[in-house]
Structures are given as C-alpha cells and as structure tokens.
Amino acid sequence: MGSELNINAGDTAWVLISAALVMLMTPALAFFYGGMVRRKNILSILMKCFACLGMILLLWAIYGYSLAFGRGNGFIGGFEWLGLRGVGGAPNPDYAATIPHSTFMIFQAMFAVITPAVVIGSLVERIKFSSFLIFTALWLTFVYVPVAHMVWATDGWLRHLGVMDFAGGCVVEINCGVAGLVTALILGKRLGLTRPTLHNLPLVVLGGGLLWFGWLGFNAGSALAANAVASNAFVTTNLAAAAAAVSWAIVEWMATGKPTMFGTISGVIAGLVAITPACGFVEPWAAMVIGFVVGPLSFFAVSTVKQKFGYDDSLDAFGVHGVGGLWGMIATGIFATTAVNTAGTNGLLLGNLGALKTQMLAAGVTIAYCASVTAVIALVVDKVFGLRVTAEEEIMGLDITQHYERAYTMLE
C-alpha cells in the first residue's frame, strides 16, 4: 500500500490517455496504408494491422515485456515478469515512479504493436498472411525486444552509453524502416504494376491525420508524467510535422510543378518520425529545423533513391521511417539541450561532440542488428513456409485469396 500512495493521478491519467492514443495509431495506419494499395488488397492491409494488435498484445503480456524491460544483461531482459506476474498497481521506480507499473507496461505495449505494423508498408500485396504472422512474431521476439532493451531498459547497453531516444528513433523508426527494406528485397517486386497503386487518397489523408493525432500521445506520453517535458514534446512534435509538410510540398512543387495532398501528408509523417527521438530533448526552434530538413530528405529517398536502385519498398516504410528516424537520431545529438530535459545531455551545438557520436553509434548498431537478424528471420520463414503468395493469388488480390472477402462489389 505504501508505494501506491506515491502514484500521481494526473500522471497516470495522462499516460493511460497516451496509451489509448498510441493504440489508435495502428488502425490509423491501416487506413493510411489501405488507401495506397490497389482495391483488391485493402482488406489484407487492415487485417494485418489488426492482427498485430491482437497477436502482439498477447505476446507482449506473455513474455515480450519481461524480456524488453526486465533486468537481465545489456542486450536482453530476464523472466521476472512473464505473464505480467508482479506487474500491478504499484509503481516501478526504475522507469516511472508516479504511475502504476501496469500503466507503463501497457503504454510500451502499444509501441510494440505499431512498430511491426509499419513494416507492413514494405510487404504489401504479395506476402502470405500465415507467413506474415510467423515473421511478425519472430521479429518482435528477436529484433524489437532486444533493441528496446538495449536502448530503454535500466541495464541496457546503449542506455548506459547515454543514448537519447525519447520515443523511439532507434527502437521504432529505424528498426521498422530497415526491416521493411530488407524484407522487401527478399520478397522481390510486386507483379502487374502498370500504374500507381494509390486508389483512395481521402482514406490516406484520414489515416495520416489520425496518425498525427495519435503521435501526440506517442511522443508526449513518453515523458511518463504530465509535466514540462511532456508539454515540450507535444509542442515540438506539432512543429516538426508542420515544418516537414511545408518543406515536402515546396520541394515537390519545385520538382514536379505542383504540390500534392499525398506529398503533403507524407511530409507530415516524415516530420513526426524525425522528431520522435528528439522531441523531449530539443527546443521548438530546433524541432522546426528538424522538420524542414527531413521533408526533402525523405522526398529524395522515395522519389529518386528507390527508383535508382529499383527495390519495391511498396509504401516507403524505409524512405520515410528509416531515413527520417536516422536523421532524427543524428539531429538529437546536434540540438539536444539540458535546458529542456536534464535527463539528456547537451548536443553538438553546445559543444558536446560525444553526444553526436553516441547517437550515431546507437543508430549504426540498430541498423546492423536489425538488418542481419531480419534477413535471417525472413529467409528461414521463406524456406520453411514460403513468404510469398502464388502469382495467380497475387494477380487476383490478397483480399479474396487470403481472406475470402471483398472491400468492394467488384474486383479491379
């Protein structure tokens, strides 16, 4: 009872609300992605996103949370909280002293759900649903959980080095972007692409707007308290998203002669990605710089780099999340200031080159680890179960061949 008296009702309410906002991001992502694919595959996207919600929440409760945040070594946690044993109403001061342990756990669960859901964007329209489930469960276990432990756990290796990753630049964004690229390369290109797959732009904009809304809980909730750091993260998240929307639209306008709604909402997502690791460590002016820079970076990645190398990162999980997450980690090492958050360090602009080096090391470790382990998982699943649907099934569409459903009365 004594420890429960330390619980702050305002902090608890805010983190629970934030957990709900992050939960909303996965259905929002389903709509965002669903509008980008051909009509014959929209339900397969929605099904995969909701499958992540169902399956990963259970795996997180059974073992994922314990291995990610339990005490172990620098690379993986232990088994003390298997099945959420001992995760109850009392706070865990190692992570958040003013909210119930169960509140921290469920907030982190929503991050574990959305991260592999983003990977779906690189695999759409050609992956078997059964193999997707197996791949996702293995990826959560052997990629997401160890990276989360290294970066965020009290005894994590990268955390002890002083990495600043407020809401998931390494754990979420670089992780899912690299995993998407690697798996897309193993799967190969989609069949029958004679025109753009985008079929419902209003659906994309609806999903993107809801992602922006949910991202406020994603970032500001990571303060784990209703305090000044949360407020700063809320402000910087909005400013970076706005700046990236503007810069993407400007670059697209210059490159193609017209700004588009699709480009603008893509810029919003890129800005949200880039500010994720930095939002609790940088001032508002720096957030605007981070957003303005990531718009052109991600535009170049999806409009030029992808075409040059010919890989089918279908919905640009790598171009937006991988590239944006990498820039966000670097930018944190440049712009961070203890005037915002004493839990961090000053960055390069305040004379601390070491902060930038640590950020780049963490990003490099995440890229190398994620790429290698993801490749092994994808190749093993492909060898044992087969990753890809048959050519006939792909041409017919995954909605009808994988789920025996149709989103529309007629197929394309």
N, C-alpha and C positions, 0 to 999 in steps of 0.2 A: 504493500500500500504506500509506503513512504516514497518510492520512486515515482509512483503515479501522480503524487502531489506536484511534481516538477513539470507536468505536462501543461503546455500553454494552449488554451482553447483556440486563440487566433491563429497560431502557427499550424495547429492540427487541421483546422478548417481550411486554411489556405492550401496546404499540401494535399489534402483529400480532393479539394476542388481541382487542383493542378493535375492530380492523377486522373480525374474524370476528363479533363481537357486533353491529356495525352492519349487516353483511351479513344477519344473521338477522332484522333488523327488517323487511326487505321481505317475506319470506314470512310473518312475523308479521302485518304489515299486511294481507296478502292474506286471512288468516283473520279478522282483526278486521273488515275491510270485508265479507268474504264472508258473514258471519253476519247482516249488517244488511240485505242486499238480498233480493229475492224469490228463491225457489228456482230459478227459470228463468234467473237471471242470475249465480249464484255462480261458475261456471267462468269466465265472462268477466272477473270481478274477478281471480281467480287468474292467468289468462292475461296480463292487463295488467301485473300486478306482476312476474311472471317475465319478461315481455318487457322491462320496464325493466332488470332485472338483466342480461339478455343484451345488449340493444342499447346501453345507456348505458355499460356497462363497456368495450365496444369503442370507442365514440365518445370516451370519456374517454382511452383509451390513444392513439388516433389523433391527436386534436387538442385535446380538452377540457382536459386537464391543463395543457398548454403555454399555452393562452390564458388559463386561470384563474390560474396561479401563475408563469408565465414573466415575465421582465422585458419591459415594454412602456411603457405610459404609465399615467396614473392611472385609466383606465377599462377597459383590456383588455391582456392579456399579449402576448407575441410567439410566435415559431415555433421557438424553440431546442430544444424537447423534443418536436417532432412525432414520433409513433410511438414515444415514450418513448426516443428517442435521447439518450444521456447520462444516463439515469435508471437508476442501478445501485446497487451496494453501498456506494459512498462516500456519506457524509452530505452534505446540503446545509445549510450553516450559516445560510443566510438564514431557514430555517424550523425545523430541528431538527438540532442539531449532534451528537447522540449516537445517532441511528438511521440506517439506510441511507435514501438518497433514495427508493428504490423502496418502502420501508415507509411513508414519508409519503405517497407518491403513491397507494398502494392504500387507505390509510385514508381519504384525501379522496375517492377514487372511490366509496366506499360512501355518502358524503353526497350525491354527485351522483346516485346511484341512488335513494335513498329520497325525495328532495325531489319530483321529478315524480310518483313513485308516490303520494304523499299527495294530489296534485291529483286523482287518480282518484276520490277520495271525493265530489267535486262533480259528476262527469260520469257517474256510473254509470247503467246500464240504458237508455242512449239514444245513445251515441256509437259510430260505426263503428270497428271495430278498425284498419282500414288508416289511417283519418284520425287516429286516436289515435297511431299510430306516427309519422306525419309531424309532427303537432303537437308531440309529445314531443321529437323530435329537434331541431326548430326552437327549442322553448322552452329546452332545455338550452343550445343554442348562443348564443341571443340574449338570454336572461334570466338563467339560473342562472350561466353562466360570467362575464359582466360583473359581476354583483353580488358573486360570490365574489372576483373580482379587486379590486374597489373596497374591500371590507371586510377581506380577509385577505392579499392579496399585499403583498410588501415595498414596492412602489411604488404601492399602491392609494390612491386619493384619500381615502376615508373612513378608512382605517387611518392615514394621515398626519395627519388631523384629531384622532386619538386615540379613535376609537370603540372601545367594549368590547363585543365579541360573541364570547364564549368558544367556543361550539359551534354557533352558527347561528341566533340570534334573527331577524336580518335575512336572512341567506343562505338559511336553510332555512324557518323557520316563517312569517314574514311573507310571504316570496316565494311559498310554496305556497298559503297561505291566500288571498292576493289573487288569484293566478292561478286558483284554483278558483272564486272568486266571479265573476270577470269571464267566465270561460268558461261557467259555468252560466247566466249572464244571456244570453249569446249563443246557447247551445243551447236555452234555454227549458225549461219544466216537463216532467216525465215524464207519459206517458199512463196512464190507468187506475188512478190511485192512490185507492182507496176505503178503504184501511186501512193501518196501519203496515207497512213492508216488512220489518222485523226478523223473521227466521224461525228463527234458531238462536242463542240467547243464550249457551249454553255455548261455541260457537265464537268468539263475540265476546270472551268473558272469557279464553279460551285465548290468542287473538291479543293482547289487551291485556296479559296477564301477560307474554307473551314480549316485547312492546314495552318494558315496564318493565325487563325483564332486559337487553335489548339496549341500552337507553338509557344504562345504566351505562357501557358502552364508548363510546357516542356522546359523552357529556359528560366522563367522567373520562379517556377516551383522548385528549381534545383538549388535555390538558396536554403530550402528546407525550413524556412521561417518567413513570417510576414514582417520583413524588415527593410532597411535601406538598400541592402544588396539586391533583394528581390525587386524593389522598385527600379533600381538602376538597370537590372536585366530586362525588365518589362519595357523600359524606355529604349534601351539600345537595340532590343530585338525589333521593335517597330521601325526605328530609324534606319537600320541596316536593310530591312526588307524594302522600305520605300526608296532608299538610295539605289539599290540594285535594280528595282523595277524601272526606275528612270534611266539608269545607265544602260541597261539592256535595250530598252526601247530606242534610245539615242543611237547606239551602235548599230542596231538592226535597221533603223531608218537610214543611216548613212550607207550601210552595206547593200540594202535592197530597194531603197527608195520609199519604203513605207514602214511605219511601226505597226505591229500586230498585237492583238489581245493575247494570243498564245505566247508570243515572246515576252510580253509584259508580265504575265502570271508566272512564266518560267523564271524571270528575273526576281520576282518576289521570293520564290522557293530558294533560289541561289543565295539571296541575301540572308534568308533565315538560316540556311545551312552554315554560311560563313561566320555568322555572329554566334553560333551555338557554343563554341568553346570559349569565346571571348566575352560574352555578354555580362558576366559577373565580375570582370576584371578591368574593363576599359570604360572611358568616359564617352558621353554621347557624340562628341565631335569625331572621335576615333571610329565609332560604330558607323557613322556616315561614310567615312573614308573606306572602311572595310566593305561596305555595301557597294559603293561606287566602283571599286576595283573588281569585285567578283562578277559583276554583270558582264563586262567584256571578256573576262577570263572564261567563264562558262559558255558564253556565246561562241567564242572561238573554239572551245573544246567540242561543242556539239555540231557546229556548222562547218568546221574546217578539219580538225584533227580526226574526227570519226570518219569523215569521207576519205581523207587521205590514206588512212590505214585500213579502211574497209571492214571494220568489225561492226557487228549488229548489236550494239548496246541499245536495245529497242526503244526504250523511253528515257534514255540518257541518265540512268542512275549514276554511272561513273562521271559523265560530263558535268553533272550538277552537284551530286553529293560527294563524289570522290575529289574532284578538283576544288569545289567550294570548301570542303572540310579541310583539305590540305592548306589552302590559303588561310582559313580561319585559325588553324593551329599556329602557322607562322606569324600571322598578324597579332595573335595574343602575345607572342614573345616580343613583338615590336612595341605594342601600345599599352601593355598592362601597367597598372599603377596601384600602389598600395593605398592611394587616396580613395580609391573605390572599394577595395577589399584587402584587408590586412592578411587574409589567408593566402593571398598570392604574393607575387614579388613584382618589383619594377621591371619594365621591359627595356629593350634596346634604346628607345628614345630617352630614357632616363639613365643611360649609361651602363646597363646590365646586359652585356653580350651573352652571359651564361644562360639567361632565361631563354633567349632565342635558340641557343644550342640545344637546350633541354627539350624545347618544343619540337625542334626538327628531329631530334633523336626519337622522341615518342612517336612522331608521325612515321618515321622510317621503319621503326620496329613494327608498328601496326601494319604498314603496307607489306613488309616482308612476311610477317607471320600469317596475316590473313590470306595473302596470295598463295602461299605454299600449302597451307592446310586446306583452304577452299579447293584448290586444284586436286588434292588427294581425295577429298570427300566426293567431289563431282565425278572424278574418274572411276572411283570404286562403285558409286551408285550407278553410273552408266554401264560399267562392266557387269554388275550383278543384276540390275533391274531394268536398265535401259532408261536414259533420261528423256529421250525424245519420242514423240508420237510418230506414227507412220505418216508417210507422205499423204496418203489418202485421208487420214484423220485430220491432218493439218489443213488440207485444202477445204475439207468440209467445215472445219471450225471446231474449236475445243468445247464450245457450249454444248453442242449436240453429241459430240463423240466422247467427251469425258463426263458429262453430267446429264445428258438426255433432257436438256432444257433449251428454250429459245427465249431470248430477250425481246424479239420482235416476231411478228406473224409470218414474215418471210425472211429466208436467209439471203445474204448477199449473193 
